[in-house]
Amino acid sequence: MNDQYFSLFSNCVPILGRNRAIIYDLQFQRYKLIPKLLFHVLLIRGLTVGEVKKKHENKYDKGIENFFEKLVNEQFGFYMNGSESFPEIKLDWNYPGLISNAIIDIDTIVNLDFHKIFRELQACNCNTVQLRFNFAPSLTLVYSILELLENSKIKGVEIFAPFSNEFSFEKIDALTKKNKRVRRILFHDFNSNHEIYNIDDVVINFTTNKINYIKDCGYISIADFYPNMIFFTEAFKFNTCLNRKVAINCNGEIMNCPSMNKIYGNIRSCSIERVVKTKEFQSYWSIKKDEIATCNICEFRYMCSDCRAFTVDKSLYGKPSKCTYTP
């Protein structure tokens, strides 16, 4: 071992936090928390294991050995006989379009022109649309909206709605089989908590909570960590919530996020493309975790989503106020 070199796999990236560090495995979408001292050990290049020990005055020989062995056994790294370097992972991020995802809030009071909205989102190369109903919709209404996407380039649809007895398991199954774009359905205000289940690749959630989409935005949870390549590379340069996002509230107003106050126009009189191309609209896109208070010293910053709607001291660069973790 002492004459060999240790290296992390290129998809395993060490990141330093305030009190501890972490290894992101971007291929297998997992992570491993490690002490800060061992983070600095991993940054050493071109030295054998024996030379690494000597560099630390042989004070931590057993700890370094155990650490490397554990990483090898858990397939985060490997030993090699030569000091040849392997190409580091490229951290470039790009999206082939103006908008990647959209939120559309739907109410009974205002009739939105979904045909126009979907057409304009498609022109922006939008990939995913989230439909959030403020009322329990009928199956007929849901089908009628989804039918407008039959020939669309929009690839994914998520549906959030209060539960209605009209949505039996059989009818949900039929809905998802007919509409292959549906990737997730969340029913809230349900009469009992139900296990998450899948119909093919569609995730179906039930919760007894009555969700207020506007006020309940911005909770940061370990369940929503995404240690994968796409999220990681985006987080290095962009905001992980607002980048390439557009929202249309139930009044047809175009926004960065329905929980934020800024309105840029109305779908009735403005095109989505014209609005999202403005510097003002895009100004939130580049607020990355490295610039946000507290987040910038958090080891989870490149796998954690963000929230600019609810922040500490209402600061543009403040920590998400609903995040309870202290690095």
NUVEX-815520 format. One line per field, with one value per residue (C-alpha): residue in three letters; x, y negated, z. Coordinates in steps of 0.2 Angstrom, whole numbers, padded with zeros to 4 digits. Example, Ala and Ser with C-alpha at 12.3 -4.5 7.8 and 13.67 -1.06 7.14 Angstrom:
// residues 2
r: [ALA, SER]
X: [0062, 0068]
Y: [0022, 0005]
Z: [0039, 0036]
END
This chain:
// residues 327
r: [MET, ASN, ASP, GLN, TYR, PHE, SER, LEU, PHE, SER, ASN, CYS, VAL, PRO, ILE, LEU, GLY, ARG, ASN, ARG, ALA, ILE, ILE, TYR, ASP, LEU, GLN, PHE, GLN, ARG, TYR, LYS, LEU, ILE, PRO, LYS, LEU, LEU, PHE, HIS, VAL, LEU, LEU, ILE, ARG, GLY, LEU, THR, VAL, GLY, GLU, VAL, LYS, LYS, LYS, HIS, GLU, ASN, LYS, TYR, ASP, LYS, GLY, ILE, GLU, ASN, PHE, PHE, GLU, LYS, LEU, VAL, ASN, GLU, GLN, PHE, GLY, PHE, TYR, MET, ASN, GLY, SER, GLU, SER, PHE, PRO, GLU, ILE, LYS, LEU, ASP, TRP, ASN, TYR, PRO, GLY, LEU, ILE, SER, ASN, ALA, ILE, ILE, ASP, ILE, ASP, THR, ILE, VAL, ASN, LEU, ASP, PHE, HIS, LYS, ILE, PHE, ARG, GLU, LEU, GLN, ALA, CYS, ASN, CYS, ASN, THR, VAL, GLN, LEU, ARG, PHE, ASN, PHE, ALA, PRO, SER, LEU, THR, LEU, VAL, TYR, SER, ILE, LEU, GLU, LEU, LEU, GLU, ASN, SER, LYS, ILE, LYS, GLY, VAL, GLU, ILE, PHE, ALA, PRO, PHE, SER, ASN, GLU, PHE, SER, PHE, GLU, LYS, ILE, ASP, ALA, LEU, THR, LYS, LYS, ASN, LYS, ARG, VAL, ARG, ARG, ILE, LEU, PHE, HIS, ASP, PHE, ASN, SER, ASN, HIS, GLU, ILE, TYR, ASN, ILE, ASP, ASP, VAL, VAL, ILE, ASN, PHE, THR, THR, ASN, LYS, ILE, ASN, TYR, ILE, LYS, ASP, CYS, GLY, TYR, ILE, SER, ILE, ALA, ASP, PHE, TYR, PRO, ASN, MET, ILE, PHE, PHE, THR, GLU, ALA, PHE, LYS, PHE, ASN, THR, CYS, LEU, ASN, ARG, LYS, VAL, ALA, ILE, ASN, CYS, ASN, GLY, GLU, ILE, MET, ASN, CYS, PRO, SER, MET, ASN, LYS, ILE, TYR, GLY, ASN, ILE, ARG, SER, CYS, SER, ILE, GLU, ARG, VAL, VAL, LYS, THR, LYS, GLU, PHE, GLN, SER, TYR, TRP, SER, ILE, LYS, LYS, ASP, GLU, ILE, ALA, THR, CYS, ASN, ILE, CYS, GLU, PHE, ARG, TYR, MET, CYS, SER, ASP, CYS, ARG, ALA, PHE, THR, VAL, ASP, LYS, SER, LEU, TYR, GLY, LYS, PRO, SER, LYS, CYS, THR, TYR, THR, PRO]
X: [0000, 0014, 0021, 0005, -0005, -0023, -0036, -0054, -0064, -0067, -0086, -0082, -0079, -0074, -0082, -0077, -0090, -0087, -0086, -0084, -0082, -0091, -0088, -0101, -0103, -0111, -0113, -0121, -0130, -0124, -0113, -0101, -0097, -0079, -0068, -0060, -0043, -0046, -0053, -0036, -0028, -0038, -0032, -0014, -0009, 0007, 0012, 0012, 0002, 0018, 0023, 0006, 0009, 0026, 0019, 0008, 0024, 0017, 0005, -0010, -0004, -0017, -0031, -0025, -0024, -0041, -0048, -0041, -0046, -0064, -0065, -0059, -0071, -0086, -0080, -0076, -0058, -0044, -0026, -0014, 0004, 0009, 0006, -0002, -0016, -0034, -0044, -0055, -0073, -0079, -0091, -0099, -0118, -0129, -0147, -0153, -0166, -0172, -0183, -0181, -0196, -0212, -0225, -0243, -0256, -0274, -0289, -0308, -0309, -0298, -0298, -0280, -0277, -0267, -0265, -0256, -0246, -0240, -0236, -0225, -0217, -0213, -0205, -0193, -0189, -0197, -0195, -0206, -0222, -0230, -0248, -0254, -0273, -0280, -0296, -0300, -0301, -0312, -0305, -0312, -0303, -0286, -0288, -0293, -0277, -0266, -0274, -0266, -0249, -0252, -0241, -0230, -0211, -0214, -0208, -0214, -0229, -0231, -0249, -0252, -0270, -0282, -0289, -0305, -0315, -0316, -0298, -0299, -0283, -0290, -0294, -0276, -0269, -0279, -0274, -0255, -0256, -0265, -0254, -0236, -0229, -0236, -0221, -0228, -0245, -0246, -0263, -0265, -0279, -0281, -0291, -0276, -0258, -0254, -0238, -0229, -0232, -0227, -0237, -0223, -0212, -0225, -0223, -0240, -0240, -0254, -0253, -0266, -0258, -0268, -0254, -0254, -0243, -0238, -0234, -0227, -0213, -0195, -0193, -0176, -0176, -0163, -0176, -0174, -0155, -0149, -0131, -0130, -0120, -0134, -0139, -0120, -0114, -0129, -0127, -0109, -0114, -0133, -0147, -0154, -0172, -0175, -0162, -0172, -0188, -0204, -0220, -0238, -0249, -0268, -0271, -0260, -0246, -0228, -0216, -0199, -0209, -0227, -0221, -0211, -0219, -0211, -0223, -0216, -0232, -0247, -0249, -0264, -0253, -0235, -0226, -0217, -0201, -0200, -0202, -0189, -0176, -0175, -0160, -0172, -0180, -0164, -0155, -0160, -0153, -0135, -0137, -0128, -0125, -0107, -0114, -0128, -0125, -0123, -0125, -0108, -0100, -0112, -0106, -0123, -0123, -0121, -0135, -0148, -0161, -0163, -0177, -0176, -0194, -0191, -0174, -0167, -0169, -0178, -0161, -0158, -0143, -0149, -0150, -0167, -0177, -0185, -0169, -0165, -0148, -0133, -0116]
Y: [0000, -0013, -0012, -0014, -0030, -0033, -0042, -0045, -0040, -0055, -0055, -0057, -0075, -0081, -0097, -0107, -0113, -0123, -0109, -0094, -0089, -0077, -0067, -0068, -0052, -0060, -0043, -0033, -0048, -0046, -0055, -0051, -0063, -0064, -0075, -0091, -0084, -0069, -0081, -0090, -0072, -0069, -0085, -0079, -0073, -0064, -0056, -0038, -0033, -0032, -0050, -0056, -0049, -0057, -0073, -0073, -0068, -0050, -0056, -0049, -0033, -0021, -0034, -0037, -0019, -0015, -0030, -0024, -0006, -0012, -0022, -0008, 0005, -0007, -0011, -0029, -0027, -0015, -0011, -0012, -0008, -0024, -0043, -0045, -0058, -0055, -0068, -0078, -0078, -0093, -0105, -0113, -0115, -0121, -0118, -0118, -0131, -0147, -0138, -0121, -0120, -0130, -0131, -0135, -0138, -0135, -0142, -0141, -0160, -0164, -0154, -0152, -0150, -0133, -0132, -0148, -0144, -0127, -0134, -0148, -0136, -0124, -0139, -0141, -0122, -0119, -0101, -0100, -0108, -0107, -0110, -0116, -0115, -0126, -0116, -0097, -0096, -0084, -0070, -0079, -0095, -0086, -0076, -0091, -0100, -0086, -0083, -0100, -0092, -0077, -0084, -0095, -0094, -0096, -0080, -0079, -0084, -0085, -0087, -0094, -0094, -0092, -0074, -0070, -0054, -0054, -0049, -0030, -0020, -0013, -0030, -0036, -0021, -0025, -0043, -0039, -0026, -0037, -0052, -0046, -0063, -0063, -0059, -0063, -0066, -0073, -0073, -0083, -0085, -0066, -0057, -0047, -0046, -0033, -0025, -0032, -0020, -0019, -0016, -0011, -0026, -0038, -0043, -0045, -0053, -0056, -0067, -0072, -0089, -0103, -0112, -0131, -0132, -0150, -0149, -0131, -0134, -0134, -0120, -0112, -0093, -0080, -0070, -0083, -0081, -0078, -0072, -0070, -0077, -0088, -0096, -0098, -0106, -0118, -0123, -0128, -0143, -0145, -0146, -0128, -0134, -0149, -0145, -0143, -0143, -0153, -0153, -0158, -0162, -0159, -0177, -0173, -0184, -0179, -0177, -0169, -0160, -0161, -0164, -0179, -0196, -0202, -0202, -0205, -0204, -0194, -0180, -0189, -0203, -0197, -0182, -0171, -0172, -0191, -0191, -0178, -0185, -0201, -0204, -0208, -0192, -0182, -0192, -0178, -0164, -0167, -0168, -0153, -0144, -0150, -0168, -0164, -0167, -0151, -0140, -0145, -0136, -0121, -0104, -0100, -0116, -0108, -0095, -0106, -0116, -0134, -0147, -0165, -0168, -0166, -0171, -0176, -0195, -0195, -0197, -0193, -0183, -0177, -0159, -0151, -0154, -0137, -0128, -0122, -0115, -0125, -0119]
Z: [0000, 0005, -0013, -0021, -0026, -0020, -0031, -0030, -0046, -0057, -0053, -0034, -0030, -0012, -0006, 0009, 0022, 0038, 0050, 0039, 0021, 0009, -0006, -0020, -0030, -0046, -0055, -0042, -0034, -0016, -0004, 0010, 0025, 0030, 0042, 0036, 0039, 0027, 0014, 0013, 0012, -0004, -0012, -0012, -0029, -0035, -0019, -0014, 0002, 0011, 0006, 0011, 0028, 0029, 0024, 0040, 0050, 0052, 0065, 0056, 0048, 0054, 0051, 0033, 0029, 0036, 0027, 0010, 0013, 0017, 0001, -0009, -0001, -0004, -0022, -0020, -0025, -0030, -0028, -0043, -0046, -0055, -0052, -0069, -0068, -0074, -0082, -0070, -0073, -0083, -0073, -0088, -0088, -0102, -0107, -0125, -0123, -0114, -0101, -0094, -0082, -0079, -0065, -0069, -0055, -0059, -0051, -0054, -0056, -0070, -0087, -0093, -0111, -0110, -0129, -0129, -0114, -0120, -0137, -0130, -0118, -0132, -0141, -0126, -0127, -0110, -0104, -0089, -0084, -0066, -0065, -0048, -0045, -0031, -0031, -0034, -0053, -0062, -0072, -0088, -0084, -0082, -0098, -0108, -0102, -0105, -0123, -0128, -0125, -0137, -0151, -0140, -0137, -0118, -0111, -0093, -0083, -0064, -0057, -0039, -0033, -0018, -0019, -0026, -0025, -0044, -0044, -0040, -0042, -0058, -0066, -0061, -0069, -0085, -0085, -0084, -0097, -0109, -0105, -0105, -0101, -0083, -0072, -0055, -0046, -0029, -0021, -0005, 0008, 0007, 0020, 0026, 0022, 0009, 0004, -0012, -0026, -0044, -0060, -0072, -0071, -0063, -0045, -0036, -0018, -0006, 0009, 0022, 0023, 0014, 0004, 0001, -0014, -0011, 0008, 0008, -0004, 0001, 0013, 0012, 0016, 0015, 0005, -0009, -0011, -0028, -0029, -0047, -0062, -0069, -0053, -0046, -0062, -0063, -0044, -0047, -0058, -0057, -0044, -0042, -0040, -0052, -0066, -0082, -0073, -0077, -0067, -0072, -0058, -0057, -0064, -0079, -0072, -0078, -0063, -0058, -0044, -0039, -0021, -0026, -0028, -0044, -0059, -0077, -0087, -0091, -0103, -0111, -0117, -0116, -0124, -0112, -0123, -0123, -0104, -0100, -0112, -0102, -0090, -0076, -0077, -0078, -0064, -0052, -0062, -0058, -0039, -0034, -0018, -0016, -0015, -0002, 0016, 0026, 0010, 0005, 0019, 0019, 0013, 0005, -0006, -0023, -0020, -0011, -0019, -0015, -0011, -0015, -0010, 0009, 0015, 0031, 0034, 0017, 0009, -0009, -0004, 0013, 0018, 0014, 0030, 0030, 0031, 0048, 0046, 0053, 0044]
END
